[in-house]
Amino acid sequence: MGAVKNWAWDKAEETLDKVVDRVKTGQISKSQAVKEIQDADENWGLIGFDTVEDVLDFIDDVELQTPELVDF
């Protein structure tokens, strides 16, 4: 049973990390991220979210990274 729980935990974390990274880099919009999270069949409770709405609130707080300007 522990192996299955660890697998589900890792899968939920991996899914969330990928979506957050893509939002931060501007690859997807927050509305696209919401759709992906809603469509994902993950056990969000294993990583501290009570409901999928809590995950969506987390995504809503993600900030877009701005590229740093480099002086030459």
CHARMM internal coordinates of N, CA and C (Angstrom, degrees):
IC EDIT
DIST 1 N 1 CA 1.4582
DIST 1 CA 1 C 1.5244
ANGL 1 N 1 CA 1 C 111.25
DIST 1 C 2 N 1.3265
ANGL 1 CA 1 C 2 N 117.92
DIHE 1 N 1 CA 1 C 2 N -36.46
DIST 2 N 2 CA 1.4516
ANGL 1 C 2 N 2 CA 120.99
DIHE 1 CA 1 C 2 N 2 CA -178.96
DIST 2 CA 2 C 1.5132
ANGL 2 N 2 CA 2 C 112.86
DIHE 1 C 2 N 2 CA 2 C -62.83
DIST 2 C 3 N 1.3276
ANGL 2 CA 2 C 3 N 116.46
DIHE 2 N 2 CA 2 C 3 N -36.35
DIST 3 N 3 CA 1.4635
ANGL 2 C 3 N 3 CA 120.03
DIHE 2 CA 2 C 3 N 3 CA -179.06
DIST 3 CA 3 C 1.5226
ANGL 3 N 3 CA 3 C 110.99
DIHE 2 C 3 N 3 CA 3 C -66.24
DIST 3 C 4 N 1.3114
ANGL 3 CA 3 C 4 N 116.78
DIHE 3 N 3 CA 3 C 4 N -38.85
DIST 4 N 4 CA 1.4664
ANGL 3 C 4 N 4 CA 120.73
DIHE 3 CA 3 C 4 N 4 CA 179.89
DIST 4 CA 4 C 1.5286
ANGL 4 N 4 CA 4 C 109.85
DIHE 3 C 4 N 4 CA 4 C -67.85
DIST 4 C 5 N 1.3193
ANGL 4 CA 4 C 5 N 116.72
DIHE 4 N 4 CA 4 C 5 N -40.94
DIST 5 N 5 CA 1.4670
ANGL 4 C 5 N 5 CA 120.43
DIHE 4 CA 4 C 5 N 5 CA 179.20
DIST 5 CA 5 C 1.5301
ANGL 5 N 5 CA 5 C 110.08
DIHE 4 C 5 N 5 CA 5 C -63.90
DIST 5 C 6 N 1.3283
ANGL 5 CA 5 C 6 N 116.61
DIHE 5 N 5 CA 5 C 6 N -43.57
DIST 6 N 6 CA 1.4637
ANGL 5 C 6 N 6 CA 120.10
DIHE 5 CA 5 C 6 N 6 CA 178.59
DIST 6 CA 6 C 1.5223
ANGL 6 N 6 CA 6 C 111.52
DIHE 5 C 6 N 6 CA 6 C -62.99
DIST 6 C 7 N 1.3274
ANGL 6 CA 6 C 7 N 116.28
DIHE 6 N 6 CA 6 C 7 N -39.79
DIST 7 N 7 CA 1.4647
ANGL 6 C 7 N 7 CA 120.74
DIHE 6 CA 6 C 7 N 7 CA 178.11
DIST 7 CA 7 C 1.5305
ANGL 7 N 7 CA 7 C 110.31
DIHE 6 C 7 N 7 CA 7 C -62.53
DIST 7 C 8 N 1.3338
ANGL 7 CA 7 C 8 N 116.50
DIHE 7 N 7 CA 7 C 8 N -46.43
DIST 8 N 8 CA 1.4713
ANGL 7 C 8 N 8 CA 120.74
DIHE 7 CA 7 C 8 N 8 CA -179.27
DIST 8 CA 8 C 1.5278
ANGL 8 N 8 CA 8 C 110.67
DIHE 7 C 8 N 8 CA 8 C -64.48
DIST 8 C 9 N 1.3244
ANGL 8 CA 8 C 9 N 116.44
DIHE 8 N 8 CA 8 C 9 N -39.43
DIST 9 N 9 CA 1.4669
ANGL 8 C 9 N 9 CA 121.91
DIHE 8 CA 8 C 9 N 9 CA 178.26
DIST 9 CA 9 C 1.5219
ANGL 9 N 9 CA 9 C 109.39
DIHE 8 C 9 N 9 CA 9 C -61.35
DIST 9 C 10 N 1.3393
ANGL 9 CA 9 C 10 N 116.17
DIHE 9 N 9 CA 9 C 10 N -51.49
DIST 10 N 10 CA 1.4671
ANGL 9 C 10 N 10 CA 120.59
DIHE 9 CA 9 C 10 N 10 CA -179.34
DIST 10 CA 10 C 1.5257
ANGL 10 N 10 CA 10 C 111.76
DIHE 9 C 10 N 10 CA 10 C -60.62
DIST 10 C 11 N 1.3208
ANGL 10 CA 10 C 11 N 116.69
DIHE 10 N 10 CA 10 C 11 N -40.01
DIST 11 N 11 CA 1.4594
ANGL 10 C 11 N 11 CA 121.19
DIHE 10 CA 10 C 11 N 11 CA -179.14
DIST 11 CA 11 C 1.5367
ANGL 11 N 11 CA 11 C 110.91
DIHE 10 C 11 N 11 CA 11 C -64.96
DIST 11 C 12 N 1.3312
ANGL 11 CA 11 C 12 N 117.38
DIHE 11 N 11 CA 11 C 12 N -42.55
DIST 12 N 12 CA 1.4712
ANGL 11 C 12 N 12 CA 121.40
DIHE 11 CA 11 C 12 N 12 CA 178.48
DIST 12 CA 12 C 1.5267
ANGL 12 N 12 CA 12 C 110.27
DIHE 11 C 12 N 12 CA 12 C -64.23
DIST 12 C 13 N 1.3333
ANGL 12 CA 12 C 13 N 116.75
DIHE 12 N 12 CA 12 C 13 N -44.69
DIST 13 N 13 CA 1.4659
ANGL 12 C 13 N 13 CA 120.18
DIHE 12 CA 12 C 13 N 13 CA 178.92
DIST 13 CA 13 C 1.5274
ANGL 13 N 13 CA 13 C 111.46
DIHE 12 C 13 N 13 CA 13 C -62.62
DIST 13 C 14 N 1.3205
ANGL 13 CA 13 C 14 N 115.73
DIHE 13 N 13 CA 13 C 14 N -43.18
DIST 14 N 14 CA 1.4573
ANGL 13 C 14 N 14 CA 120.41
DIHE 13 CA 13 C 14 N 14 CA -179.56
DIST 14 CA 14 C 1.5283
ANGL 14 N 14 CA 14 C 111.45
DIHE 13 C 14 N 14 CA 14 C -63.10
DIST 14 C 15 N 1.3211
ANGL 14 CA 14 C 15 N 116.71
DIHE 14 N 14 CA 14 C 15 N -43.45
DIST 15 N 15 CA 1.4677
ANGL 14 C 15 N 15 CA 121.00
DIHE 14 CA 14 C 15 N 15 CA 178.94
DIST 15 CA 15 C 1.5216
ANGL 15 N 15 CA 15 C 110.67
DIHE 14 C 15 N 15 CA 15 C -61.90
DIST 15 C 16 N 1.3354
ANGL 15 CA 15 C 16 N 116.61
DIHE 15 N 15 CA 15 C 16 N -47.34
DIST 16 N 16 CA 1.4595
ANGL 15 C 16 N 16 CA 120.59
DIHE 15 CA 15 C 16 N 16 CA -179.55
DIST 16 CA 16 C 1.5281
ANGL 16 N 16 CA 16 C 110.98
DIHE 15 C 16 N 16 CA 16 C -63.99
DIST 16 C 17 N 1.3281
ANGL 16 CA 16 C 17 N 117.26
DIHE 16 N 16 CA 16 C 17 N -43.96
DIST 17 N 17 CA 1.4656
ANGL 16 C 17 N 17 CA 120.57
DIHE 16 CA 16 C 17 N 17 CA -179.93
DIST 17 CA 17 C 1.5227
ANGL 17 N 17 CA 17 C 111.57
DIHE 16 C 17 N 17 CA 17 C -60.58
DIST 17 C 18 N 1.3124
ANGL 17 CA 17 C 18 N 116.74
DIHE 17 N 17 CA 17 C 18 N -42.62
DIST 18 N 18 CA 1.4655
ANGL 17 C 18 N 18 CA 120.26
DIHE 17 CA 17 C 18 N 18 CA 179.88
DIST 18 CA 18 C 1.5246
ANGL 18 N 18 CA 18 C 111.36
DIHE 17 C 18 N 18 CA 18 C -63.61
DIST 18 C 19 N 1.3300
ANGL 18 CA 18 C 19 N 116.45
DIHE 18 N 18 CA 18 C 19 N -44.12
DIST 19 N 19 CA 1.4651
ANGL 18 C 19 N 19 CA 119.88
DIHE 18 CA 18 C 19 N 19 CA -179.81
DIST 19 CA 19 C 1.5310
ANGL 19 N 19 CA 19 C 110.14
DIHE 18 C 19 N 19 CA 19 C -64.98
DIST 19 C 20 N 1.3356
ANGL 19 CA 19 C 20 N 117.48
DIHE 19 N 19 CA 19 C 20 N -45.56
DIST 20 N 20 CA 1.4647
ANGL 19 C 20 N 20 CA 121.27
DIHE 19 CA 19 C 20 N 20 CA -179.81
DIST 20 CA 20 C 1.5230
ANGL 20 N 20 CA 20 C 110.46
DIHE 19 C 20 N 20 CA 20 C -61.06
DIST 20 C 21 N 1.3298
ANGL 20 CA 20 C 21 N 117.46
DIHE 20 N 20 CA 20 C 21 N -44.77
DIST 21 N 21 CA 1.4675
ANGL 20 C 21 N 21 CA 120.35
DIHE 20 CA 20 C 21 N 21 CA 179.20
DIST 21 CA 21 C 1.5208
ANGL 21 N 21 CA 21 C 111.48
DIHE 20 C 21 N 21 CA 21 C -60.56
DIST 21 C 22 N 1.3151
ANGL 21 CA 21 C 22 N 116.55
DIHE 21 N 21 CA 21 C 22 N -41.38
DIST 22 N 22 CA 1.4623
ANGL 21 C 22 N 22 CA 120.13
DIHE 21 CA 21 C 22 N 22 CA -179.23
DIST 22 CA 22 C 1.5286
ANGL 22 N 22 CA 22 C 111.47
DIHE 21 C 22 N 22 CA 22 C -68.79
DIST 22 C 23 N 1.3359
ANGL 22 CA 22 C 23 N 117.80
DIHE 22 N 22 CA 22 C 23 N -34.09
DIST 23 N 23 CA 1.4708
ANGL 22 C 23 N 23 CA 120.78
DIHE 22 CA 22 C 23 N 23 CA 175.81
DIST 23 CA 23 C 1.5238
ANGL 23 N 23 CA 23 C 109.34
DIHE 22 C 23 N 23 CA 23 C -68.04
DIST 23 C 24 N 1.3378
ANGL 23 CA 23 C 24 N 116.80
DIHE 23 N 23 CA 23 C 24 N -45.82
DIST 24 N 24 CA 1.4626
ANGL 23 C 24 N 24 CA 121.04
DIHE 23 CA 23 C 24 N 24 CA -178.03
DIST 24 CA 24 C 1.5173
ANGL 24 N 24 CA 24 C 112.34
DIHE 23 C 24 N 24 CA 24 C -60.31
DIST 24 C 25 N 1.3113
ANGL 24 CA 24 C 25 N 116.88
DIHE 24 N 24 CA 24 C 25 N -36.37
DIST 25 N 25 CA 1.4684
ANGL 24 C 25 N 25 CA 120.10
DIHE 24 CA 24 C 25 N 25 CA -177.15
DIST 25 CA 25 C 1.5252
ANGL 25 N 25 CA 25 C 112.61
DIHE 24 C 25 N 25 CA 25 C -90.20
DIST 25 C 26 N 1.3264
ANGL 25 CA 25 C 26 N 117.24
DIHE 25 N 25 CA 25 C 26 N 0.27
DIST 26 N 26 CA 1.4536
ANGL 25 C 26 N 26 CA 120.83
DIHE 25 CA 25 C 26 N 26 CA 176.65
DIST 26 CA 26 C 1.5215
ANGL 26 N 26 CA 26 C 114.25
DIHE 25 C 26 N 26 CA 26 C 80.38
DIST 26 C 27 N 1.3223
ANGL 26 CA 26 C 27 N 117.83
DIHE 26 N 26 CA 26 C 27 N 11.43
DIST 27 N 27 CA 1.4552
ANGL 26 C 27 N 27 CA 120.93
DIHE 26 CA 26 C 27 N 27 CA 179.47
DIST 27 CA 27 C 1.5234
ANGL 27 N 27 CA 27 C 111.68
DIHE 26 C 27 N 27 CA 27 C -70.67
DIST 27 C 28 N 1.3458
ANGL 27 CA 27 C 28 N 116.16
DIHE 27 N 27 CA 27 C 28 N -31.94
DIST 28 N 28 CA 1.4622
ANGL 27 C 28 N 28 CA 121.07
DIHE 27 CA 27 C 28 N 28 CA 176.05
DIST 28 CA 28 C 1.5227
ANGL 28 N 28 CA 28 C 108.83
DIHE 27 C 28 N 28 CA 28 C -135.68
DIST 28 C 29 N 1.3193
ANGL 28 CA 28 C 29 N 115.61
DIHE 28 N 28 CA 28 C 29 N 156.20
DIST 29 N 29 CA 1.4643
ANGL 28 C 29 N 29 CA 120.41
DIHE 28 CA 28 C 29 N 29 CA 177.40
DIST 29 CA 29 C 1.5266
ANGL 29 N 29 CA 29 C 109.11
DIHE 28 C 29 N 29 CA 29 C -84.17
DIST 29 C 30 N 1.3073
ANGL 29 CA 29 C 30 N 115.16
DIHE 29 N 29 CA 29 C 30 N 168.40
DIST 30 N 30 CA 1.4638
ANGL 29 C 30 N 30 CA 118.70
DIHE 29 CA 29 C 30 N 30 CA 177.35
DIST 30 CA 30 C 1.5253
ANGL 30 N 30 CA 30 C 110.95
DIHE 29 C 30 N 30 CA 30 C -64.50
DIST 30 C 31 N 1.3240
ANGL 30 CA 30 C 31 N 117.85
DIHE 30 N 30 CA 30 C 31 N -33.85
DIST 31 N 31 CA 1.4588
ANGL 30 C 31 N 31 CA 120.08
DIHE 30 CA 30 C 31 N 31 CA 178.83
DIST 31 CA 31 C 1.5269
ANGL 31 N 31 CA 31 C 110.57
DIHE 30 C 31 N 31 CA 31 C -67.32
DIST 31 C 32 N 1.3359
ANGL 31 CA 31 C 32 N 117.07
DIHE 31 N 31 CA 31 C 32 N -36.20
DIST 32 N 32 CA 1.4635
ANGL 31 C 32 N 32 CA 119.77
DIHE 31 CA 31 C 32 N 32 CA 175.14
DIST 32 CA 32 C 1.5265
ANGL 32 N 32 CA 32 C 110.35
DIHE 31 C 32 N 32 CA 32 C -67.70
DIST 32 C 33 N 1.3246
ANGL 32 CA 32 C 33 N 116.59
DIHE 32 N 32 CA 32 C 33 N -37.57
DIST 33 N 33 CA 1.4638
ANGL 32 C 33 N 33 CA 121.02
DIHE 32 CA 32 C 33 N 33 CA 178.11
DIST 33 CA 33 C 1.5230
ANGL 33 N 33 CA 33 C 110.55
DIHE 32 C 33 N 33 CA 33 C -63.69
DIST 33 C 34 N 1.3289
ANGL 33 CA 33 C 34 N 116.22
DIHE 33 N 33 CA 33 C 34 N -41.19
DIST 34 N 34 CA 1.4655
ANGL 33 C 34 N 34 CA 120.75
DIHE 33 CA 33 C 34 N 34 CA 177.93
DIST 34 CA 34 C 1.5237
ANGL 34 N 34 CA 34 C 110.23
DIHE 33 C 34 N 34 CA 34 C -59.28
DIST 34 C 35 N 1.3272
ANGL 34 CA 34 C 35 N 116.74
DIHE 34 N 34 CA 34 C 35 N -44.49
DIST 35 N 35 CA 1.4659
ANGL 34 C 35 N 35 CA 121.35
DIHE 34 CA 34 C 35 N 35 CA 179.39
DIST 35 CA 35 C 1.5320
ANGL 35 N 35 CA 35 C 110.60
DIHE 34 C 35 N 35 CA 35 C -61.72
DIST 35 C 36 N 1.3315
ANGL 35 CA 35 C 36 N 116.37
DIHE 35 N 35 CA 35 C 36 N -44.30
DIST 36 N 36 CA 1.4603
ANGL 35 C 36 N 36 CA 119.84
DIHE 35 CA 35 C 36 N 36 CA 180.00
DIST 36 CA 36 C 1.5282
ANGL 36 N 36 CA 36 C 111.81
DIHE 35 C 36 N 36 CA 36 C -63.64
DIST 36 C 37 N 1.3250
ANGL 36 CA 36 C 37 N 116.66
DIHE 36 N 36 CA 36 C 37 N -40.97
DIST 37 N 37 CA 1.4686
ANGL 36 C 37 N 37 CA 120.73
DIHE 36 CA 36 C 37 N 37 CA 179.55
DIST 37 CA 37 C 1.5241
ANGL 37 N 37 CA 37 C 109.97
DIHE 36 C 37 N 37 CA 37 C -66.51
DIST 37 C 38 N 1.3227
ANGL 37 CA 37 C 38 N 116.94
DIHE 37 N 37 CA 37 C 38 N -42.47
DIST 38 N 38 CA 1.4611
ANGL 37 C 38 N 38 CA 120.25
DIHE 37 CA 37 C 38 N 38 CA 179.50
DIST 38 CA 38 C 1.5285
ANGL 38 N 38 CA 38 C 111.53
DIHE 37 C 38 N 38 CA 38 C -64.97
DIST 38 C 39 N 1.3157
ANGL 38 CA 38 C 39 N 116.79
DIHE 38 N 38 CA 38 C 39 N -35.04
DIST 39 N 39 CA 1.4610
ANGL 38 C 39 N 39 CA 121.07
DIHE 38 CA 38 C 39 N 39 CA -178.97
DIST 39 CA 39 C 1.5288
ANGL 39 N 39 CA 39 C 113.19
DIHE 38 C 39 N 39 CA 39 C -81.13
DIST 39 C 40 N 1.3215
ANGL 39 CA 39 C 40 N 116.45
DIHE 39 N 39 CA 39 C 40 N -18.16
DIST 40 N 40 CA 1.4649
ANGL 39 C 40 N 40 CA 120.18
DIHE 39 CA 39 C 40 N 40 CA -178.23
DIST 40 CA 40 C 1.5288
ANGL 40 N 40 CA 40 C 109.64
DIHE 39 C 40 N 40 CA 40 C -72.09
DIST 40 C 41 N 1.3016
ANGL 40 CA 40 C 41 N 114.81
DIHE 40 N 40 CA 40 C 41 N 136.53
DIST 41 N 41 CA 1.4655
ANGL 40 C 41 N 41 CA 120.65
DIHE 40 CA 40 C 41 N 41 CA 178.03
DIST 41 CA 41 C 1.5254
ANGL 41 N 41 CA 41 C 108.03
DIHE 40 C 41 N 41 CA 41 C -99.49
DIST 41 C 42 N 1.3287
ANGL 41 CA 41 C 42 N 115.14
DIHE 41 N 41 CA 41 C 42 N 74.41
DIST 42 N 42 CA 1.4651
ANGL 41 C 42 N 42 CA 121.17
DIHE 41 CA 41 C 42 N 42 CA -176.38
DIST 42 CA 42 C 1.5216
ANGL 42 N 42 CA 42 C 110.46
DIHE 41 C 42 N 42 CA 42 C -118.26
DIST 42 C 43 N 1.3047
ANGL 42 CA 42 C 43 N 115.64
DIHE 42 N 42 CA 42 C 43 N 156.91
DIST 43 N 43 CA 1.4564
ANGL 42 C 43 N 43 CA 121.68
DIHE 42 CA 42 C 43 N 43 CA 175.03
DIST 43 CA 43 C 1.5243
ANGL 43 N 43 CA 43 C 107.45
DIHE 42 C 43 N 43 CA 43 C -94.22
DIST 43 C 44 N 1.3160
ANGL 43 CA 43 C 44 N 115.72
DIHE 43 N 43 CA 43 C 44 N 84.54
DIST 44 N 44 CA 1.4613
ANGL 43 C 44 N 44 CA 121.23
DIHE 43 CA 43 C 44 N 44 CA -175.24
DIST 44 CA 44 C 1.5191
ANGL 44 N 44 CA 44 C 112.22
DIHE 43 C 44 N 44 CA 44 C -64.10
DIST 44 C 45 N 1.3182
ANGL 44 CA 44 C 45 N 117.55
DIHE 44 N 44 CA 44 C 45 N -25.13
DIST 45 N 45 CA 1.4594
ANGL 44 C 45 N 45 CA 121.19
DIHE 44 CA 44 C 45 N 45 CA 179.49
DIST 45 CA 45 C 1.5216
ANGL 45 N 45 CA 45 C 113.04
DIHE 44 C 45 N 45 CA 45 C -61.40
DIST 45 C 46 N 1.3128
ANGL 45 CA 45 C 46 N 117.13
DIHE 45 N 45 CA 45 C 46 N -27.70
DIST 46 N 46 CA 1.4678
ANGL 45 C 46 N 46 CA 120.44
DIHE 45 CA 45 C 46 N 46 CA -179.64
DIST 46 CA 46 C 1.5299
ANGL 46 N 46 CA 46 C 111.91
DIHE 45 C 46 N 46 CA 46 C -67.32
DIST 46 C 47 N 1.3210
ANGL 46 CA 46 C 47 N 117.32
DIHE 46 N 46 CA 46 C 47 N -24.15
DIST 47 N 47 CA 1.4673
ANGL 46 C 47 N 47 CA 119.56
DIHE 46 CA 46 C 47 N 47 CA -179.74
DIST 47 CA 47 C 1.5308
ANGL 47 N 47 CA 47 C 111.59
DIHE 46 C 47 N 47 CA 47 C -109.95
DIST 47 C 48 N 1.3274
ANGL 47 CA 47 C 48 N 116.31
DIHE 47 N 47 CA 47 C 48 N 21.05
DIST 48 N 48 CA 1.4600
ANGL 47 C 48 N 48 CA 120.79
DIHE 47 CA 47 C 48 N 48 CA 169.25
DIST 48 CA 48 C 1.5136
ANGL 48 N 48 CA 48 C 117.53
DIHE 47 C 48 N 48 CA 48 C 98.07
DIST 48 C 49 N 1.3168
ANGL 48 CA 48 C 49 N 118.12
DIHE 48 N 48 CA 48 C 49 N 7.68
DIST 49 N 49 CA 1.4613
ANGL 48 C 49 N 49 CA 120.78
DIHE 48 CA 48 C 49 N 49 CA 178.88
DIST 49 CA 49 C 1.5259
ANGL 49 N 49 CA 49 C 109.05
DIHE 48 C 49 N 49 CA 49 C -104.84
DIST 49 C 50 N 1.3225
ANGL 49 CA 49 C 50 N 116.46
DIHE 49 N 49 CA 49 C 50 N 129.95
DIST 50 N 50 CA 1.4642
ANGL 49 C 50 N 50 CA 120.13
DIHE 49 CA 49 C 50 N 50 CA -179.00
DIST 50 CA 50 C 1.5251
ANGL 50 N 50 CA 50 C 111.94
DIHE 49 C 50 N 50 CA 50 C -76.43
DIST 50 C 51 N 1.3094
ANGL 50 CA 50 C 51 N 116.49
DIHE 50 N 50 CA 50 C 51 N -35.98
DIST 51 N 51 CA 1.4703
ANGL 50 C 51 N 51 CA 120.69
DIHE 50 CA 50 C 51 N 51 CA -177.80
DIST 51 CA 51 C 1.5243
ANGL 51 N 51 CA 51 C 109.09
DIHE 50 C 51 N 51 CA 51 C -139.29
DIST 51 C 52 N 1.3133
ANGL 51 CA 51 C 52 N 115.90
DIHE 51 N 51 CA 51 C 52 N 166.52
DIST 52 N 52 CA 1.4665
ANGL 51 C 52 N 52 CA 119.82
DIHE 51 CA 51 C 52 N 52 CA 176.30
DIST 52 CA 52 C 1.5302
ANGL 52 N 52 CA 52 C 109.77
DIHE 51 C 52 N 52 CA 52 C -65.18
DIST 52 C 53 N 1.3188
ANGL 52 CA 52 C 53 N 117.57
DIHE 52 N 52 CA 52 C 53 N -27.30
DIST 53 N 53 CA 1.4697
ANGL 52 C 53 N 53 CA 120.87
DIHE 52 CA 52 C 53 N 53 CA 177.21
DIST 53 CA 53 C 1.5287
ANGL 53 N 53 CA 53 C 110.46
DIHE 52 C 53 N 53 CA 53 C -64.15
DIST 53 C 54 N 1.3483
ANGL 53 CA 53 C 54 N 117.42
DIHE 53 N 53 CA 53 C 54 N -34.30
DIST 54 N 54 CA 1.4659
ANGL 53 C 54 N 54 CA 120.36
DIHE 53 CA 53 C 54 N 54 CA 176.36
DIST 54 CA 54 C 1.5281
ANGL 54 N 54 CA 54 C 110.61
DIHE 53 C 54 N 54 CA 54 C -64.52
DIST 54 C 55 N 1.3210
ANGL 54 CA 54 C 55 N 116.72
DIHE 54 N 54 CA 54 C 55 N -38.41
DIST 55 N 55 CA 1.4651
ANGL 54 C 55 N 55 CA 121.03
DIHE 54 CA 54 C 55 N 55 CA 177.40
DIST 55 CA 55 C 1.5266
ANGL 55 N 55 CA 55 C 109.12
DIHE 54 C 55 N 55 CA 55 C -65.17
DIST 55 C 56 N 1.3218
ANGL 55 CA 55 C 56 N 116.97
DIHE 55 N 55 CA 55 C 56 N -41.68
DIST 56 N 56 CA 1.4673
ANGL 55 C 56 N 56 CA 121.09
DIHE 55 CA 55 C 56 N 56 CA 179.85
DIST 56 CA 56 C 1.5227
ANGL 56 N 56 CA 56 C 110.59
DIHE 55 C 56 N 56 CA 56 C -64.02
DIST 56 C 57 N 1.3363
ANGL 56 CA 56 C 57 N 117.36
DIHE 56 N 56 CA 56 C 57 N -38.84
DIST 57 N 57 CA 1.4670
ANGL 56 C 57 N 57 CA 120.65
DIHE 56 CA 56 C 57 N 57 CA 176.23
DIST 57 CA 57 C 1.5301
ANGL 57 N 57 CA 57 C 110.25
DIHE 56 C 57 N 57 CA 57 C -62.04
DIST 57 C 58 N 1.3215
ANGL 57 CA 57 C 58 N 115.90
DIHE 57 N 57 CA 57 C 58 N -39.94
DIST 58 N 58 CA 1.4605
ANGL 57 C 58 N 58 CA 121.04
DIHE 57 CA 57 C 58 N 58 CA 177.80
DIST 58 CA 58 C 1.5320
ANGL 58 N 58 CA 58 C 110.16
DIHE 57 C 58 N 58 CA 58 C -61.98
DIST 58 C 59 N 1.3174
ANGL 58 CA 58 C 59 N 116.59
DIHE 58 N 58 CA 58 C 59 N -45.68
DIST 59 N 59 CA 1.4703
ANGL 58 C 59 N 59 CA 121.62
DIHE 58 CA 58 C 59 N 59 CA 179.08
DIST 59 CA 59 C 1.5285
ANGL 59 N 59 CA 59 C 109.96
DIHE 58 C 59 N 59 CA 59 C -61.99
DIST 59 C 60 N 1.3240
ANGL 59 CA 59 C 60 N 116.93
DIHE 59 N 59 CA 59 C 60 N -38.15
DIST 60 N 60 CA 1.4583
ANGL 59 C 60 N 60 CA 121.00
DIHE 59 CA 59 C 60 N 60 CA -179.14
DIST 60 CA 60 C 1.5314
ANGL 60 N 60 CA 60 C 111.45
DIHE 59 C 60 N 60 CA 60 C -63.08
DIST 60 C 61 N 1.3358
ANGL 60 CA 60 C 61 N 117.19
DIHE 60 N 60 CA 60 C 61 N -26.94
DIST 61 N 61 CA 1.4591
ANGL 60 C 61 N 61 CA 121.54
DIHE 60 CA 60 C 61 N 61 CA -179.72
DIST 61 CA 61 C 1.5260
ANGL 61 N 61 CA 61 C 113.43
DIHE 60 C 61 N 61 CA 61 C -85.17
DIST 61 C 62 N 1.3207
ANGL 61 CA 61 C 62 N 117.25
DIHE 61 N 61 CA 61 C 62 N -6.03
DIST 62 N 62 CA 1.4706
ANGL 61 C 62 N 62 CA 121.06
DIHE 61 CA 61 C 62 N 62 CA -179.60
DIST 62 CA 62 C 1.5218
ANGL 62 N 62 CA 62 C 109.11
DIHE 61 C 62 N 62 CA 62 C -70.64
DIST 62 C 63 N 1.3148
ANGL 62 CA 62 C 63 N 115.51
DIHE 62 N 62 CA 62 C 63 N 132.82
DIST 63 N 63 CA 1.4590
ANGL 62 C 63 N 63 CA 121.44
DIHE 62 CA 62 C 63 N 63 CA -179.06
DIST 63 CA 63 C 1.5251
ANGL 63 N 63 CA 63 C 110.29
DIHE 62 C 63 N 63 CA 63 C -101.12
DIST 63 C 64 N 1.2987
ANGL 63 CA 63 C 64 N 116.04
DIHE 63 N 63 CA 63 C 64 N 143.03
DIST 64 N 64 CA 1.4532
ANGL 63 C 64 N 64 CA 122.62
DIHE 63 CA 63 C 64 N 64 CA 176.45
DIST 64 CA 64 C 1.5206
ANGL 64 N 64 CA 64 C 108.58
DIHE 63 C 64 N 64 CA 64 C -72.55
DIST 64 C 65 N 1.3166
ANGL 64 CA 64 C 65 N 116.61
DIHE 64 N 64 CA 64 C 65 N 129.41
DIST 65 N 65 CA 1.4618
ANGL 64 C 65 N 65 CA 120.38
DIHE 64 CA 64 C 65 N 65 CA 178.16
DIST 65 CA 65 C 1.5138
ANGL 65 N 65 CA 65 C 109.10
DIHE 64 C 65 N 65 CA 65 C -78.15
DIST 65 C 66 N 1.3120
ANGL 65 CA 65 C 66 N 115.41
DIHE 65 N 65 CA 65 C 66 N 135.91
DIST 66 N 66 CA 1.4576
ANGL 65 C 66 N 66 CA 119.87
DIHE 65 CA 65 C 66 N 66 CA 176.08
DIST 66 CA 66 C 1.5145
ANGL 66 N 66 CA 66 C 108.05
DIHE 65 C 66 N 66 CA 66 C -100.40
DIST 66 C 67 N 1.2946
ANGL 66 CA 66 C 67 N 116.47
DIHE 66 N 66 CA 66 C 67 N 136.88
DIST 67 N 67 CA 1.4714
ANGL 66 C 67 N 67 CA 118.74
DIHE 66 CA 66 C 67 N 67 CA 179.97
DIST 67 CA 67 C 1.5207
ANGL 67 N 67 CA 67 C 110.41
DIHE 66 C 67 N 67 CA 67 C -64.87
DIST 67 C 68 N 1.3279
ANGL 67 CA 67 C 68 N 114.17
DIHE 67 N 67 CA 67 C 68 N 141.69
DIST 68 N 68 CA 1.4647
ANGL 67 C 68 N 68 CA 119.05
DIHE 67 CA 67 C 68 N 68 CA 178.15
DIST 68 CA 68 C 1.5213
ANGL 68 N 68 CA 68 C 109.23
DIHE 67 C 68 N 68 CA 68 C -80.96
DIST 68 C 69 N 1.2958
ANGL 68 CA 68 C 69 N 115.23
DIHE 68 N 68 CA 68 C 69 N 138.74
DIST 69 N 69 CA 1.4650
ANGL 68 C 69 N 69 CA 120.20
DIHE 68 CA 68 C 69 N 69 CA 177.41
DIST 69 CA 69 C 1.5262
ANGL 69 N 69 CA 69 C 108.59
DIHE 68 C 69 N 69 CA 69 C -83.81
DIST 69 C 70 N 1.3019
ANGL 69 CA 69 C 70 N 115.34
DIHE 69 N 69 CA 69 C 70 N 136.85
DIST 70 N 70 CA 1.4594
ANGL 69 C 70 N 70 CA 121.07
DIHE 69 CA 69 C 70 N 70 CA -178.01
DIST 70 CA 70 C 1.5214
ANGL 70 N 70 CA 70 C 108.96
DIHE 69 C 70 N 70 CA 70 C -110.81
DIST 70 C 71 N 1.3167
ANGL 70 CA 70 C 71 N 115.54
DIHE 70 N 70 CA 70 C 71 N 129.69
DIST 71 N 71 CA 1.4677
ANGL 70 C 71 N 71 CA 120.50
DIHE 70 CA 70 C 71 N 71 CA 176.02
DIST 71 CA 71 C 1.5159
ANGL 71 N 71 CA 71 C 109.03
DIHE 70 C 71 N 71 CA 71 C -87.53
DIST 71 C 72 N 1.3047
ANGL 71 CA 71 C 72 N 115.76
DIHE 71 N 71 CA 71 C 72 N 134.78
DIST 72 N 72 CA 1.4693
ANGL 71 C 72 N 72 CA 119.93
DIHE 71 CA 71 C 72 N 72 CA 178.75
DIST 72 CA 72 C 1.4917
ANGL 72 N 72 CA 72 C 110.26
DIHE 71 C 72 N 72 CA 72 C -104.33
END
COOR INIT
IC SEED 1 N 1 CA 1 C
IC BUILD
